[in-house]
């Protein structure tokens, strides 16, 4: 059974102009099999329409519809990109019959295709279990290019997602799986909360040498110290994969997630941290996880996710 569906131009609608003033006029829908080598800066959107991992992790399901809602919010936003910068929508990886492992494998293969084209993958989710497939795609691409696969992961998240996978993969296991299969393991978490991680998860983080900033420190008051942490981490890797779990944000900004909490961080410190990461020129891929429209309020979380995509795309153009 196929784990991929082609993109639809119908989702990309909004105000009309003759100068591509809005992103829905800029985005080109393209089946991933038709993606060719790109000569200019190109961004490739790929959805991960799967929440099987959330279900297995006893979370609130609904994130499989996240990619479409992020697209819908992004479509209406202004376009400030130069004419020769391109944005493709490549469709969605799906998870029929709860076959999470095959969906992750399919995702990895598509990430390889995107990177081989020269585009920057921007994955929209969907459960955070996509991180395992996403990372494996990056790793496979770098090995195929005979480039050193020294990949740093920066995770904006309330959770370590380091749960053991002895009972199978889920949205809480991706970085445990990655750590077990990769030595050295370069992992920095931003916004970790004690009320969201038990003692065993902290022990696992220590075991794998995970670096992390807790929520009490991850705020604008400490922005200079945070940027020093990020820069020090980036020095030790050749490439950085950024993953943003929307449940790390306060529910005041992101109610539509699989595990909402009012104790999360603000968008300001996330944006400041992203500026530092993007300025390093080491970003190889990015994803946004756990957008759950079933629990969103006035599309607030979808707009936050879309604004993050908008910020990254325009910062790199």
C-alpha positions in Angstrom: 0.0 0.0 0.0 1.3 3.5 -0.9 2.5 5.7 1.9 2.5 8.9 -0.2 -0.2 11.2 -1.6 0.5 13.9 -4.2 0.0 17.6 -3.4 -3.1 19.5 -4.2 -3.1 23.1 -5.5 -6.6 23.5 -4.0 -5.2 24.1 -0.5 -3.1 27.1 -1.8 -5.7 29.8 -2.0 -6.1 33.4 -0.8 -6.1 37.0 -2.1 -5.2 37.4 -5.7 -2.5 39.7 -7.0 -0.4 40.1 -10.2 2.9 40.4 -8.4 2.9 37.2 -6.3 2.2 39.2 -3.1 1.0 36.1 -1.3 2.6 32.7 -0.7 -0.2 30.7 -2.3 0.8 32.4 -5.6 4.4 31.5 -5.1 4.1 27.8 -4.1 4.3 25.2 -6.8 2.7 21.8 -6.2 5.0 19.1 -7.5 4.8 15.3 -7.1 8.1 14.3 -5.4 9.0 12.0 -8.3 9.1 15.0 -10.6 11.6 17.0 -8.4 14.7 17.9 -10.4 18.1 19.3 -9.4 17.6 22.9 -8.4 20.1 25.6 -9.3 18.8 28.3 -7.0 17.7 28.4 -3.3 14.7 26.2 -3.1 12.5 25.1 -0.2 10.6 21.9 -0.3 7.5 21.4 1.9 6.6 17.7 2.7 3.8 16.7 5.1 3.9 13.9 7.6 0.2 13.2 7.9 0.5 10.6 10.6 -0.4 10.5 14.3 0.0 6.7 14.9 3.0 7.4 17.1 0.9 9.8 19.2 -1.8 7.2 19.5 0.8 4.5 20.6 2.2 7.1 23.1 -1.3 7.5 24.6 -1.5 11.1 23.4 -4.3 13.1 21.8 -4.7 12.0 18.2 -5.5 14.5 15.4 -2.0 15.6 14.3 -2.4 13.7 11.0 -4.4 16.6 9.8 -1.7 19.1 10.9 0.1 19.5 7.6 -3.0 20.7 5.7 -3.9 23.3 8.3 -0.3 24.6 8.3 -0.5 24.9 4.5 -3.8 26.7 4.7 -2.4 29.3 7.2 0.8 29.7 5.2 -1.0 30.2 1.9 -2.5 33.5 3.1 0.8 35.0 4.3 2.7 37.7 2.4 5.4 36.6 0.0 8.7 38.6 0.3 10.9 36.1 -1.5 12.9 37.0 -4.6 11.5 35.8 -7.9 14.3 33.2 -8.3 13.7 31.6 -4.9 11.3 28.7 -5.2 8.9 26.9 -2.8 7.6 23.5 -3.7 4.8 21.5 -2.0 5.7 17.9 -2.5 2.6 16.3 -0.9 2.3 14.0 2.2 3.7 10.9 3.6 0.8 9.0 5.2 0.4 6.1 7.6 -2.3 3.6 6.3 -3.3 0.8 8.7 -1.2 2.2 11.5 2.0 1.1 9.7 4.3 3.7 11.4 7.5 2.0 10.6 6.9 1.9 6.9 5.8 5.6 7.0 9.1 6.5 8.7 11.0 4.6 6.1 9.1 6.3 3.3 9.8 9.7 4.9 13.5 8.9 5.0 13.6 8.1 1.3 11.8 11.3 0.4 14.2 13.4 2.6 17.1 11.9 0.6 15.4 12.8 -2.7 14.9 16.4 -1.5 18.4 16.8 -0.3 19.8 15.3 -3.6 17.8 18.0 -5.5 19.6 20.7 -3.6 16.4 22.0 -1.8 16.0 22.5 1.9 13.5 20.0 3.4 10.8 21.6 5.5 8.6 18.8 7.0 5.2 19.5 8.4 3.6 17.2 11.0 2.2 15.2 12.3 3.6 13.2 15.2 7.1 13.8 16.4 7.9 10.2 15.5 8.7 11.7 12.1 12.1 12.8 13.6 13.4 9.2 13.4 12.7 8.9 9.7 13.8 12.5 9.0 17.2 11.9 10.7 17.8 8.7 8.9 17.1 10.4 5.6 19.6 13.1 6.3 22.2 10.5 7.4 21.6 8.3 4.4 22.0 11.4 2.1 25.3 12.5 3.7 26.7 9.0 3.5 25.8 8.7 -0.2 27.5 12.0 -0.9 30.6 10.8 1.0 30.2 13.7 3.3 30.9 13.3 7.0 27.6 12.5 8.7 28.3 14.7 11.8 24.7 15.7 12.5 23.6 17.8 15.4 20.0 17.8 16.4 18.4 20.9 18.1 15.0 20.1 19.4 12.7 22.9 20.6 10.5 20.8 22.9 9.1 20.3 26.4 10.0 16.6 26.2 13.3 14.7 25.6 11.4 12.1 23.6 14.0 9.6 24.8 11.6 6.8 25.9 12.8 3.3 25.3 11.3 1.6 22.2 11.2 -1.9 23.6 7.4 -2.0 23.0 7.8 -0.4 19.5 8.3 3.1 18.2 6.0 6.0 19.1 6.1 9.8 19.3 8.1 9.6 22.5 10.9 7.3 21.2 12.6 8.9 18.2 15.7 10.3 19.8 16.2 7.2 21.9 16.2 5.2 18.6 18.6 7.7 17.0 20.9 7.6 20.1 21.1 3.8 20.1 22.1 3.7 16.4 24.5 6.7 16.3 27.7 7.3 18.2 28.5 10.1 18.8 25.0 11.4 19.4 24.8 15.2 19.2 21.5 16.4 20.8 20.5 19.7 22.3 17.0 20.2 23.7 15.6 23.7 24.3 12.7 24.3 26.7 12.7 21.0 28.7 10.3 20.9 31.6 10.5 18.9 34.8 6.7 18.5 34.8 6.9 16.8 31.4 9.8 14.3 31.9 10.1 11.7 34.6 13.4 10.8 36.5 14.1 8.0 34.2 14.1 10.3 31.1 16.6 12.6 32.8 18.8 9.6 33.6 18.6 8.5 29.9 19.5 12.0 28.8 22.5 11.9 31.1 23.5 8.4 29.8 23.5 9.7 26.2 25.3 13.0 27.0 22.3 15.1 26.0 22.7 18.8 26.4 19.5 20.7 27.4 18.1 24.0 28.6 15.2 23.8 30.9 12.2 26.1 30.6 13.2 28.2 33.5 16.3 29.2 31.6 14.9 29.2 28.1 13.5 32.8 28.1 14.4 36.2 26.8 16.0 37.2 30.0 18.9 34.8 29.3 19.1 35.2 25.5 22.8 36.0 25.4 23.7 32.9 27.5 21.3 30.8 25.3 23.0 31.9 22.1 26.4 31.0 23.6 25.1 27.5 24.3 23.8 27.2 20.8 27.0 28.4 19.2 29.1 26.1 21.3 26.9 23.1 20.3 27.2 24.1 16.6 31.0 24.2 16.7 31.0 20.4 17.4 28.9 19.4 14.3 29.1 19.8 10.6 25.3 19.9 10.0 22.3 20.8 12.1 18.8 19.3 11.9 16.2 21.5 13.6 13.0 20.0 14.9 10.3 22.1 16.5 7.7 20.4 18.6 4.9 22.8 18.9 3.9 21.5 22.4 7.0 23.2 23.7 5.3 26.5 23.3 2.8 27.7 26.0 -0.8 26.8 25.3 -1.4 30.5 25.2 0.3 30.4 21.8 -0.2 26.7 20.8 -3.4 25.2 22.2 -3.6 22.8 19.2 -1.0 20.2 20.0 -1.0 16.7 21.2 0.2 17.6 24.7 -0.6 21.2 25.6 0.6 23.0 28.7 0.4 26.7 29.9 4.0 26.2 31.2 5.7 26.3 27.8 8.0 29.0 26.4 7.2 32.0 24.2 7.7 32.5 20.5 10.2 35.3 21.1 12.9 33.2 22.5 12.3 30.5 19.9 12.8 33.1 17.1 15.9 34.5 18.7 17.4 31.0 19.0 16.5 30.3 15.4 18.3 33.4 14.2 21.5 32.1 15.8 21.1 28.7 14.2 20.3 30.0 10.8 23.3 32.4 10.8 25.6 29.4 11.2 25.0 28.2 7.6 24.9 24.6 9.0 21.1 24.0 8.7 20.5 20.9 6.6 16.8 20.3 7.3 13.9 21.3 9.6 10.6 20.0 10.7 7.6 21.2 12.7 5.8 18.6 14.7 2.6 17.9 16.6 0.2 20.4 15.0 -3.2 19.1 16.1 -6.1 21.0 14.5 -8.6 19.0 16.5 -7.7 21.1 19.6 -6.7 24.4 17.9 -8.5 27.7 18.8 -9.1 30.1 15.9 -6.3 28.4 13.9 -3.8 29.9 16.4 -1.4 27.0 16.4 -1.6 26.5 12.7 -0.7 30.2 12.3 2.2 29.8 14.7 3.6 26.9 12.7 3.1 28.7 9.4 4.8 31.8 10.9 7.8 29.7 11.8 8.0 28.4 8.3 7.6 31.9 7.0 10.4 33.1 9.3 12.9 30.4 8.3 12.2 30.7 4.6 12.6 34.4 4.5 15.6 34.5 6.8 17.5 32.2 4.4 16.6 34.1 1.3 
